[in-house]
Amino acid sequence: MGGSKENRHTPGVEHWSLAVKDGKPLEKEWRTEIPIPRGGPHRACVVVDDRLFVIGGQEGDFMAKPGSPIFKCSRRNEVVYGDVYMLDKEMKWKVLPPMPKPNSHIEFSWVIVNNSIIITGGTTEKHPVTKRMILVGEVFQFKLDSMEWSVIGKLPYRIKTTIAGFWDGWLYFTSGQRDRGPDNPQPRKVVGDMWRTKLSL
C-alpha cells in the first residue's frame, strides 16, 4: 500500500488487492482499489475485523544519485507524520485520531492484542537545528473500541524498523537500528537483540 514512486522520494497513494485463500491466490490479476488519502513509505498497515488501518509513515526518502558506481544516495526533505486512516467495509477512507507523535519506520513494529494495536519504536520529526533523525522509544496503544491513543511503556532503548510479536502474554521486539545512547536519540548500529516484557491489557 502506498510507498514511494520509482525515485524513492515522491509519495505513492496507489492501493491494490489480491484475493487469497489458504496461501493461494484466487485471482489472476491485482485489483486497483481506492487510493490512500496520504502516500508515503514506512507505515504500519493493519487489518482488523475487515477494517484496514494505515498508521504513520513519511513523505520523502533518500534518492539514488544517477550514475553513482557505489549506488550512493542523497538526502531529501522528509516529512514524518502520525496520520491514521481506516478503510471500512463500505470501501471509504475515514480519518482517525493521529498518533501521540509523528512516527515512521514502523512497518513490522505492531501487534494486535485484545482489541488494541500496539506499536513499538519508530522515528519521529528530525531535530529542528541539526536536522538529524530522532528515534522513538515509546510503546503506543490504539484502542479499537474507543479509537484512542496512549503511551503504555518504554523500550530499553530507542529503535526503528524493529519487528514486534506477541505470544502467551509476552510482548517481543527484535532487530532494527537503535540509538547512540540514553542521551542521544540519533540512530547508530543495527542490532539483532531480542527483548520481551509481560503485557496485560
Buried (B, 14 or more C-beta within 10 A) or exposed (E): BBBBEEEBBBBBBEBEEEEEEEEEEEEEEEEEBEBBBBBBBBBBBBEEEEEBBBBBBBBBBEBBEEEEEEEEEEEBEBBBBBBBBBBEEEEEBEEBEBBBBBBBBBBBBBBBBEEBBBBBBBBBBBEEEEEEBBBBBBBBBBBBEEEEBEEBBEBEBBBBBBBBBBEEEEBBBBBBBBBBEEEEBBBEEEBEEEBBEEBEE
